[in-house]
Amino acid sequence: MSPVSLTNDGNEAMRRFLRPLATRPSRRLEPSALGSRFSFRRTMRRSLQYGGDLLYLELLAPRIRRPRIVLLCDVSGSMDEHARLILEFSHTLSKVDRRAEVFLFSTEIARLTPLMRAKNLERTLLELPRVMPQWGAGTRIGHCLRCLRERFGSKVLPGRPVLVIYSDGWDQGEIELLRREMQFLRRSCRAILWLNPLVGTPGYEPTCKGMATALPFVDLFLPMGGMEDLKRLAKEAQRIMA
C-alpha cells in the first residue's frame, strides 16, 4: 500500500471541505446573535448573572445542517497503489463527520461505516479481508451502484445526500446499467463528486468507457492523490454549493 498519509492536517482540510455543504436549516434551534426566535428560558437564566436584570435577550435560529456524505471507494486491482490513501481519506471523513457513510466496491459493494468509525486505522486494516473479500478484483461500477440503491438506499439516500465516488473509472461491467444508475443517483443526490487519482497526470483523458459514461452526471471531477488535492477539493466544494 502507498505510504501517502493525510496526517493531522487532513482533519482540518476535511472540515474545510464539509463546511460549505452545511446549508440546510434543520428543525433544531441553537443560540444565535442574528436569530429571529426569542428564548425566554435562556434569557431568564442569563439574567441571574446580573441580579435578575434583563440586560441581554437570548435569540435562537435554526441549526444549519449539511446533507449526509456517502463515500464510495474503488478498491479494484487498478486502484491498488492508492489503497492506503483511500482508507485514510475514508477514516478522516468518518472522524470529522459521524453521519458519513463509507462503502468499498470492486465487483461487489460492502458497507464499511462501522469499521471506519473505529479510532485505530491499523485495526481496521486487519478486518478488511473479512468485510471486503473482493478487494483487488475487477470492477463492476453499475452493478455496485445498483446494489447500493437496492440494499442500502433506504438508509443512505433519503435527504438528498452528497455522493463522493473515489475511482479511476475503469469498468468491466455493463455500461448501460452504469448509465441508468448514474441517472438515478443524479436525481436522488444533491451533488455528485468524482475523485480520480489519474486526473492531472500527463496525457490523461477520461475516455475509458466507465468514466466517459459517468462523467455527464458528475458535478465535480477532481484528482485525489494527497493533501494538496484534498485542499483543492475544499475550495471547489465552496464553488459548486454556492
ChimeraX commands (.cxc) that place a marker at each C-alpha (Angstrom):
marker #1 position 0.00,0.00,0.00 radius 0.5
marker #1 position 1.08,3.56,-0.70 radius 0.5
marker #1 position 2.82,5.35,2.20 radius 0.5
marker #1 position 0.96,8.62,1.46 radius 0.5
marker #1 position -0.59,9.99,4.65 radius 0.5
marker #1 position -3.07,12.76,5.33 radius 0.5
marker #1 position -1.81,13.17,8.94 radius 0.5
marker #1 position -3.50,15.63,11.31 radius 0.5
marker #1 position -3.63,18.32,8.61 radius 0.5
marker #1 position -6.14,16.13,6.84 radius 0.5
marker #1 position -8.69,16.64,9.63 radius 0.5
marker #1 position -8.73,20.41,9.11 radius 0.5
marker #1 position -8.74,20.09,5.32 radius 0.5
marker #1 position -11.69,17.69,5.58 radius 0.5
marker #1 position -13.55,20.17,7.78 radius 0.5
marker #1 position -12.98,22.89,5.19 radius 0.5
marker #1 position -14.40,20.57,2.54 radius 0.5
marker #1 position -17.50,19.84,4.61 radius 0.5
marker #1 position -18.14,23.41,5.75 radius 0.5
marker #1 position -19.72,24.80,2.53 radius 0.5
marker #1 position -22.03,21.78,2.38 radius 0.5
marker #1 position -23.73,22.90,5.61 radius 0.5
marker #1 position -26.54,24.92,4.04 radius 0.5
marker #1 position -29.75,23.14,5.03 radius 0.5
marker #1 position -31.74,24.55,8.01 radius 0.5
marker #1 position -32.90,21.89,10.46 radius 0.5
marker #1 position -35.82,21.93,12.87 radius 0.5
marker #1 position -33.48,22.19,15.85 radius 0.5
marker #1 position -32.68,25.66,17.16 radius 0.5
marker #1 position -29.42,27.00,18.53 radius 0.5
marker #1 position -28.28,30.30,20.09 radius 0.5
marker #1 position -27.57,32.98,17.50 radius 0.5
marker #1 position -26.98,36.72,17.75 radius 0.5
marker #1 position -28.90,37.10,14.50 radius 0.5
marker #1 position -31.71,34.70,15.40 radius 0.5
marker #1 position -35.36,35.54,14.88 radius 0.5
marker #1 position -36.78,33.48,17.77 radius 0.5
marker #1 position -36.77,34.80,21.35 radius 0.5
marker #1 position -35.80,32.31,24.08 radius 0.5
marker #1 position -37.50,33.27,27.35 radius 0.5
marker #1 position -35.85,30.46,29.31 radius 0.5
marker #1 position -32.31,31.27,28.20 radius 0.5
marker #1 position -32.88,34.98,28.71 radius 0.5
marker #1 position -34.10,34.49,32.29 radius 0.5
marker #1 position -31.23,32.12,33.06 radius 0.5
marker #1 position -28.67,34.63,31.85 radius 0.5
marker #1 position -30.34,37.47,33.78 radius 0.5
marker #1 position -29.46,35.66,37.01 radius 0.5
marker #1 position -25.82,36.60,36.36 radius 0.5
marker #1 position -26.88,40.25,36.66 radius 0.5
marker #1 position -29.17,40.11,39.67 radius 0.5
marker #1 position -32.26,39.43,37.60 radius 0.5
marker #1 position -31.90,42.43,35.31 radius 0.5
marker #1 position -32.75,41.71,31.66 radius 0.5
marker #1 position -29.64,43.17,30.09 radius 0.5
marker #1 position -29.43,40.70,27.19 radius 0.5
marker #1 position -32.00,38.95,25.03 radius 0.5
marker #1 position -31.18,35.40,24.03 radius 0.5
marker #1 position -32.15,34.63,20.43 radius 0.5
marker #1 position -32.41,31.34,18.55 radius 0.5
marker #1 position -32.07,30.38,14.90 radius 0.5
marker #1 position -32.42,27.06,13.01 radius 0.5
marker #1 position -29.28,24.98,13.18 radius 0.5
marker #1 position -27.65,24.69,9.77 radius 0.5
marker #1 position -27.05,21.08,8.78 radius 0.5
marker #1 position -25.13,19.63,5.92 radius 0.5
marker #1 position -26.51,16.73,3.92 radius 0.5
marker #1 position -25.14,13.27,4.56 radius 0.5
marker #1 position -21.91,12.41,2.75 radius 0.5
marker #1 position -21.94,9.00,1.06 radius 0.5
marker #1 position -18.43,7.93,0.03 radius 0.5
marker #1 position -17.89,5.08,-2.44 radius 0.5
marker #1 position -14.28,3.93,-2.76 radius 0.5
marker #1 position -13.00,1.76,-5.59 radius 0.5
marker #1 position -10.67,-0.97,-4.28 radius 0.5
marker #1 position -10.31,-2.92,-7.52 radius 0.5
marker #1 position -6.91,-4.03,-8.81 radius 0.5
marker #1 position -6.34,-0.85,-10.84 radius 0.5
marker #1 position -6.67,1.25,-7.65 radius 0.5
marker #1 position -4.35,-0.89,-5.55 radius 0.5
marker #1 position -1.49,1.64,-5.38 radius 0.5
marker #1 position -3.91,4.20,-3.93 radius 0.5
marker #1 position -5.38,1.81,-1.34 radius 0.5
marker #1 position -3.71,3.35,1.70 radius 0.5
marker #1 position -4.80,6.87,0.75 radius 0.5
marker #1 position -8.34,5.65,0.10 radius 0.5
marker #1 position -8.54,4.22,3.60 radius 0.5
marker #1 position -7.01,7.30,5.22 radius 0.5
marker #1 position -9.41,9.56,3.31 radius 0.5
marker #1 position -12.34,7.38,4.46 radius 0.5
marker #1 position -11.11,7.27,8.04 radius 0.5
marker #1 position -10.57,11.04,8.18 radius 0.5
marker #1 position -14.06,11.70,6.79 radius 0.5
marker #1 position -15.59,9.35,9.37 radius 0.5
marker #1 position -13.76,11.08,12.23 radius 0.5
marker #1 position -14.79,14.57,11.16 radius 0.5
marker #1 position -18.37,13.73,10.13 radius 0.5
marker #1 position -20.00,10.98,12.20 radius 0.5
marker #1 position -23.03,10.90,9.87 radius 0.5
marker #1 position -20.95,9.98,6.82 radius 0.5
marker #1 position -21.44,6.59,5.18 radius 0.5
marker #1 position -18.48,4.73,3.65 radius 0.5
marker #1 position -18.63,1.90,1.11 radius 0.5
marker #1 position -15.95,-0.08,-0.73 radius 0.5
marker #1 position -16.60,-1.59,-4.13 radius 0.5
marker #1 position -14.97,-3.65,-6.87 radius 0.5
marker #1 position -17.08,-6.48,-8.30 radius 0.5
marker #1 position -19.36,-6.19,-5.21 radius 0.5
marker #1 position -20.05,-3.48,-2.66 radius 0.5
marker #1 position -19.57,-3.55,1.12 radius 0.5
marker #1 position -20.56,-1.06,3.83 radius 0.5
marker #1 position -17.50,-0.05,5.84 radius 0.5
marker #1 position -19.05,2.66,8.03 radius 0.5
marker #1 position -18.86,0.86,11.42 radius 0.5
marker #1 position -15.20,-0.08,10.89 radius 0.5
marker #1 position -14.24,3.41,9.74 radius 0.5
marker #1 position -15.64,4.91,12.93 radius 0.5
marker #1 position -13.05,2.99,14.94 radius 0.5
marker #1 position -10.21,5.13,16.26 radius 0.5
marker #1 position -7.46,2.74,15.19 radius 0.5
marker #1 position -7.00,2.58,11.42 radius 0.5
marker #1 position -4.46,-0.23,11.65 radius 0.5
marker #1 position -7.00,-2.42,13.44 radius 0.5
marker #1 position -9.47,-1.62,10.69 radius 0.5
marker #1 position -7.00,-2.88,8.10 radius 0.5
marker #1 position -6.96,-6.30,9.77 radius 0.5
marker #1 position -10.73,-6.59,9.31 radius 0.5
marker #1 position -10.80,-5.71,5.62 radius 0.5
marker #1 position -10.31,-9.24,4.19 radius 0.5
marker #1 position -13.41,-10.37,6.09 radius 0.5
marker #1 position -15.55,-7.36,5.18 radius 0.5
marker #1 position -14.36,-6.98,1.58 radius 0.5
marker #1 position -13.12,-10.32,0.19 radius 0.5
marker #1 position -13.34,-8.87,-3.36 radius 0.5
marker #1 position -10.52,-6.39,-2.64 radius 0.5
marker #1 position -8.24,-6.17,-5.69 radius 0.5
marker #1 position -10.71,-7.86,-8.04 radius 0.5
marker #1 position -12.21,-6.35,-11.19 radius 0.5
marker #1 position -14.73,-3.51,-11.31 radius 0.5
marker #1 position -18.48,-3.54,-11.91 radius 0.5
marker #1 position -19.45,0.03,-11.10 radius 0.5
marker #1 position -23.01,-0.11,-12.42 radius 0.5
marker #1 position -23.73,-3.35,-10.57 radius 0.5
marker #1 position -22.33,-1.91,-7.33 radius 0.5
marker #1 position -24.38,1.28,-7.70 radius 0.5
marker #1 position -27.49,-0.85,-8.18 radius 0.5
marker #1 position -26.63,-2.81,-5.01 radius 0.5
marker #1 position -26.16,0.49,-3.17 radius 0.5
marker #1 position -29.66,1.54,-4.22 radius 0.5
marker #1 position -31.37,-1.77,-3.54 radius 0.5
marker #1 position -29.61,-2.82,-0.32 radius 0.5
marker #1 position -28.72,0.46,1.36 radius 0.5
marker #1 position -30.74,3.13,-0.43 radius 0.5
marker #1 position -33.47,3.41,2.21 radius 0.5
marker #1 position -30.80,4.23,4.80 radius 0.5
marker #1 position -28.31,6.45,2.99 radius 0.5
marker #1 position -30.18,8.14,0.13 radius 0.5
marker #1 position -33.10,9.97,1.84 radius 0.5
marker #1 position -32.49,13.68,2.32 radius 0.5
marker #1 position -30.56,14.09,-0.95 radius 0.5
marker #1 position -27.01,13.29,0.20 radius 0.5
marker #1 position -23.77,14.41,-1.42 radius 0.5
marker #1 position -22.26,11.40,-3.19 radius 0.5
marker #1 position -18.47,11.17,-3.44 radius 0.5
marker #1 position -17.04,8.46,-5.71 radius 0.5
marker #1 position -13.29,7.77,-5.46 radius 0.5
marker #1 position -12.35,5.73,-8.55 radius 0.5
marker #1 position -10.26,5.73,-11.69 radius 0.5
marker #1 position -13.40,4.89,-13.69 radius 0.5
marker #1 position -12.15,1.65,-15.22 radius 0.5
marker #1 position -15.15,-0.66,-15.54 radius 0.5
marker #1 position -15.65,-4.23,-16.68 radius 0.5
marker #1 position -19.40,-4.26,-16.10 radius 0.5
marker #1 position -22.50,-3.30,-18.10 radius 0.5
marker #1 position -22.20,0.25,-19.37 radius 0.5
marker #1 position -25.94,0.74,-19.87 radius 0.5
marker #1 position -26.51,-0.34,-16.27 radius 0.5
marker #1 position -23.93,2.21,-15.14 radius 0.5
marker #1 position -25.71,4.91,-17.14 radius 0.5
marker #1 position -29.11,4.07,-15.60 radius 0.5
marker #1 position -27.78,4.00,-12.06 radius 0.5
marker #1 position -25.93,7.31,-12.51 radius 0.5
marker #1 position -29.18,8.83,-13.80 radius 0.5
marker #1 position -30.98,7.61,-10.70 radius 0.5
marker #1 position -28.29,8.99,-8.39 radius 0.5
marker #1 position -28.31,12.31,-10.24 radius 0.5
marker #1 position -31.99,12.66,-9.32 radius 0.5
marker #1 position -31.52,11.39,-5.75 radius 0.5
marker #1 position -28.39,13.29,-4.68 radius 0.5
marker #1 position -27.77,16.94,-4.08 radius 0.5
marker #1 position -24.38,16.70,-5.80 radius 0.5
marker #1 position -22.08,14.02,-7.19 radius 0.5
marker #1 position -18.33,14.47,-6.79 radius 0.5
marker #1 position -15.92,12.12,-8.57 radius 0.5
marker #1 position -12.33,11.91,-7.34 radius 0.5
marker #1 position -9.95,10.26,-9.77 radius 0.5
marker #1 position -6.24,9.78,-8.95 radius 0.5
marker #1 position -5.41,9.86,-12.67 radius 0.5
marker #1 position -6.71,13.39,-13.21 radius 0.5
marker #1 position -3.81,15.77,-13.69 radius 0.5
marker #1 position -1.33,13.15,-14.87 radius 0.5
marker #1 position 0.29,13.99,-18.23 radius 0.5
marker #1 position -1.83,12.93,-21.19 radius 0.5
marker #1 position -4.78,11.69,-19.16 radius 0.5
marker #1 position -8.21,11.94,-20.77 radius 0.5
marker #1 position -11.39,10.43,-19.24 radius 0.5
marker #1 position -12.03,8.26,-22.28 radius 0.5
marker #1 position -12.32,4.79,-20.72 radius 0.5
marker #1 position -15.92,3.64,-21.10 radius 0.5
marker #1 position -16.81,3.68,-17.42 radius 0.5
marker #1 position -15.51,7.18,-16.76 radius 0.5
marker #1 position -16.87,8.57,-20.01 radius 0.5
marker #1 position -20.33,7.16,-19.22 radius 0.5
marker #1 position -20.45,8.53,-15.66 radius 0.5
marker #1 position -18.94,11.95,-16.31 radius 0.5
marker #1 position -22.07,13.72,-17.69 radius 0.5
marker #1 position -23.81,13.11,-14.34 radius 0.5
marker #1 position -20.94,14.45,-12.20 radius 0.5
marker #1 position -20.88,17.95,-10.68 radius 0.5
marker #1 position -17.20,17.97,-9.76 radius 0.5
marker #1 position -14.37,15.93,-11.30 radius 0.5
marker #1 position -11.05,16.30,-9.48 radius 0.5
marker #1 position -7.82,14.46,-8.69 radius 0.5
marker #1 position -7.20,12.90,-5.29 radius 0.5
marker #1 position -3.65,11.84,-4.67 radius 0.5
marker #1 position -2.71,13.58,-1.42 radius 0.5
marker #1 position -3.03,16.58,0.86 radius 0.5
marker #1 position -2.91,19.26,-1.84 radius 0.5
marker #1 position -5.77,17.61,-3.70 radius 0.5
marker #1 position -7.82,17.47,-0.51 radius 0.5
marker #1 position -7.26,21.20,0.00 radius 0.5
marker #1 position -8.34,21.87,-3.58 radius 0.5
marker #1 position -11.45,19.77,-3.01 radius 0.5
marker #1 position -12.38,22.08,-0.13 radius 0.5
marker #1 position -12.11,25.14,-2.39 radius 0.5
marker #1 position -14.11,23.57,-5.22 radius 0.5
marker #1 position -16.86,22.47,-2.83 radius 0.5
marker #1 position -17.45,26.12,-1.94 radius 0.5
marker #1 position -17.94,26.90,-5.63 radius 0.5
marker #1 position -20.43,24.18,-6.51 radius 0.5
marker #1 position -22.50,24.60,-3.34 radius 0.5
marker #1 position -22.75,28.40,-3.61 radius 0.5
marker link #1:1,2 radius 0.2
marker link #1:2,3 radius 0.2
marker link #1:3,4 radius 0.2
marker link #1:4,5 radius 0.2
marker link #1:5,6 radius 0.2
marker link #1:6,7 radius 0.2
marker link #1:7,8 radius 0.2
marker link #1:8,9 radius 0.2
marker link #1:9,10 radius 0.2
marker link #1:10,11 radius 0.2
marker link #1:11,12 radius 0.2
marker link #1:12,13 radius 0.2
marker link #1:13,14 radius 0.2
marker link #1:14,15 radius 0.2
marker link #1:15,16 radius 0.2
marker link #1:16,17 radius 0.2
marker link #1:17,18 radius 0.2
marker link #1:18,19 radius 0.2
marker link #1:19,20 radius 0.2
marker link #1:20,21 radius 0.2
marker link #1:21,22 radius 0.2
marker link #1:22,23 radius 0.2
marker link #1:23,24 radius 0.2
marker link #1:24,25 radius 0.2
marker link #1:25,26 radius 0.2
marker link #1:26,27 radius 0.2
marker link #1:27,28 radius 0.2
marker link #1:28,29 radius 0.2
marker link #1:29,30 radius 0.2
marker link #1:30,31 radius 0.2
marker link #1:31,32 radius 0.2
marker link #1:32,33 radius 0.2
marker link #1:33,34 radius 0.2
marker link #1:34,35 radius 0.2
marker link #1:35,36 radius 0.2
marker link #1:36,37 radius 0.2
marker link #1:37,38 radius 0.2
marker link #1:38,39 radius 0.2
marker link #1:39,40 radius 0.2
marker link #1:40,41 radius 0.2
marker link #1:41,42 radius 0.2
marker link #1:42,43 radius 0.2
marker link #1:43,44 radius 0.2
marker link #1:44,45 radius 0.2
marker link #1:45,46 radius 0.2
marker link #1:46,47 radius 0.2
marker link #1:47,48 radius 0.2
marker link #1:48,49 radius 0.2
marker link #1:49,50 radius 0.2
marker link #1:50,51 radius 0.2
marker link #1:51,52 radius 0.2
marker link #1:52,53 radius 0.2
marker link #1:53,54 radius 0.2
marker link #1:54,55 radius 0.2
marker link #1:55,56 radius 0.2
marker link #1:56,57 radius 0.2
marker link #1:57,58 radius 0.2
marker link #1:58,59 radius 0.2
marker link #1:59,60 radius 0.2
marker link #1:60,61 radius 0.2
marker link #1:61,62 radius 0.2
marker link #1:62,63 radius 0.2
marker link #1:63,64 radius 0.2
marker link #1:64,65 radius 0.2
marker link #1:65,66 radius 0.2
marker link #1:66,67 radius 0.2
marker link #1:67,68 radius 0.2
marker link #1:68,69 radius 0.2
marker link #1:69,70 radius 0.2
marker link #1:70,71 radius 0.2
marker link #1:71,72 radius 0.2
marker link #1:72,73 radius 0.2
marker link #1:73,74 radius 0.2
marker link #1:74,75 radius 0.2
marker link #1:75,76 radius 0.2
marker link #1:76,77 radius 0.2
marker link #1:77,78 radius 0.2
marker link #1:78,79 radius 0.2
marker link #1:79,80 radius 0.2
marker link #1:80,81 radius 0.2
marker link #1:81,82 radius 0.2
marker link #1:82,83 radius 0.2
marker link #1:83,84 radius 0.2
marker link #1:84,85 radius 0.2
marker link #1:85,86 radius 0.2
marker link #1:86,87 radius 0.2
marker link #1:87,88 radius 0.2
marker link #1:88,89 radius 0.2
marker link #1:89,90 radius 0.2
marker link #1:90,91 radius 0.2
marker link #1:91,92 radius 0.2
marker link #1:92,93 radius 0.2
marker link #1:93,94 radius 0.2
marker link #1:94,95 radius 0.2
marker link #1:95,96 radius 0.2
marker link #1:96,97 radius 0.2
marker link #1:97,98 radius 0.2
marker link #1:98,99 radius 0.2
marker link #1:99,100 radius 0.2
marker link #1:100,101 radius 0.2
marker link #1:101,102 radius 0.2
marker link #1:102,103 radius 0.2
marker link #1:103,104 radius 0.2
marker link #1:104,105 radius 0.2
marker link #1:105,106 radius 0.2
marker link #1:106,107 radius 0.2
marker link #1:107,108 radius 0.2
marker link #1:108,109 radius 0.2
marker link #1:109,110 radius 0.2
marker link #1:110,111 radius 0.2
marker link #1:111,112 radius 0.2
marker link #1:112,113 radius 0.2
marker link #1:113,114 radius 0.2
marker link #1:114,115 radius 0.2
marker link #1:115,116 radius 0.2
marker link #1:116,117 radius 0.2
marker link #1:117,118 radius 0.2
marker link #1:118,119 radius 0.2
marker link #1:119,120 radius 0.2
marker link #1:120,121 radius 0.2
marker link #1:121,122 radius 0.2
marker link #1:122,123 radius 0.2
marker link #1:123,124 radius 0.2
marker link #1:124,125 radius 0.2
marker link #1:125,126 radius 0.2
marker link #1:126,127 radius 0.2
marker link #1:127,128 radius 0.2
marker link #1:128,129 radius 0.2
marker link #1:129,130 radius 0.2
marker link #1:130,131 radius 0.2
marker link #1:131,132 radius 0.2
marker link #1:132,133 radius 0.2
marker link #1:133,134 radius 0.2
marker link #1:134,135 radius 0.2
marker link #1:135,136 radius 0.2
marker link #1:136,137 radius 0.2
marker link #1:137,138 radius 0.2
marker link #1:138,139 radius 0.2
marker link #1:139,140 radius 0.2
marker link #1:140,141 radius 0.2
marker link #1:141,142 radius 0.2
marker link #1:142,143 radius 0.2
marker link #1:143,144 radius 0.2
marker link #1:144,145 radius 0.2
marker link #1:145,146 radius 0.2
marker link #1:146,147 radius 0.2
marker link #1:147,148 radius 0.2
marker link #1:148,149 radius 0.2
marker link #1:149,150 radius 0.2
marker link #1:150,151 radius 0.2
marker link #1:151,152 radius 0.2
marker link #1:152,153 radius 0.2
marker link #1:153,154 radius 0.2
marker link #1:154,155 radius 0.2
marker link #1:155,156 radius 0.2
marker link #1:156,157 radius 0.2
marker link #1:157,158 radius 0.2
marker link #1:158,159 radius 0.2
marker link #1:159,160 radius 0.2
marker link #1:160,161 radius 0.2
marker link #1:161,162 radius 0.2
marker link #1:162,163 radius 0.2
marker link #1:163,164 radius 0.2
marker link #1:164,165 radius 0.2
marker link #1:165,166 radius 0.2
marker link #1:166,167 radius 0.2
marker link #1:167,168 radius 0.2
marker link #1:168,169 radius 0.2
marker link #1:169,170 radius 0.2
marker link #1:170,171 radius 0.2
marker link #1:171,172 radius 0.2
marker link #1:172,173 radius 0.2
marker link #1:173,174 radius 0.2
marker link #1:174,175 radius 0.2
marker link #1:175,176 radius 0.2
marker link #1:176,177 radius 0.2
marker link #1:177,178 radius 0.2
marker link #1:178,179 radius 0.2
marker link #1:179,180 radius 0.2
marker link #1:180,181 radius 0.2
marker link #1:181,182 radius 0.2
marker link #1:182,183 radius 0.2
marker link #1:183,184 radius 0.2
marker link #1:184,185 radius 0.2
marker link #1:185,186 radius 0.2
marker link #1:186,187 radius 0.2
marker link #1:187,188 radius 0.2
marker link #1:188,189 radius 0.2
marker link #1:189,190 radius 0.2
marker link #1:190,191 radius 0.2
marker link #1:191,192 radius 0.2
marker link #1:192,193 radius 0.2
marker link #1:193,194 radius 0.2
marker link #1:194,195 radius 0.2
marker link #1:195,196 radius 0.2
marker link #1:196,197 radius 0.2
marker link #1:197,198 radius 0.2
marker link #1:198,199 radius 0.2
marker link #1:199,200 radius 0.2
marker link #1:200,201 radius 0.2
marker link #1:201,202 radius 0.2
marker link #1:202,203 radius 0.2
marker link #1:203,204 radius 0.2
marker link #1:204,205 radius 0.2
marker link #1:205,206 radius 0.2
marker link #1:206,207 radius 0.2
marker link #1:207,208 radius 0.2
marker link #1:208,209 radius 0.2
marker link #1:209,210 radius 0.2
marker link #1:210,211 radius 0.2
marker link #1:211,212 radius 0.2
marker link #1:212,213 radius 0.2
marker link #1:213,214 radius 0.2
marker link #1:214,215 radius 0.2
marker link #1:215,216 radius 0.2
marker link #1:216,217 radius 0.2
marker link #1:217,218 radius 0.2
marker link #1:218,219 radius 0.2
marker link #1:219,220 radius 0.2
marker link #1:220,221 radius 0.2
marker link #1:221,222 radius 0.2
marker link #1:222,223 radius 0.2
marker link #1:223,224 radius 0.2
marker link #1:224,225 radius 0.2
marker link #1:225,226 radius 0.2
marker link #1:226,227 radius 0.2
marker link #1:227,228 radius 0.2
marker link #1:228,229 radius 0.2
marker link #1:229,230 radius 0.2
marker link #1:230,231 radius 0.2
marker link #1:231,232 radius 0.2
marker link #1:232,233 radius 0.2
marker link #1:233,234 radius 0.2
marker link #1:234,235 radius 0.2
marker link #1:235,236 radius 0.2
marker link #1:236,237 radius 0.2
marker link #1:237,238 radius 0.2
marker link #1:238,239 radius 0.2
marker link #1:239,240 radius 0.2
marker link #1:240,241 radius 0.2
marker link #1:241,242 radius 0.2
view
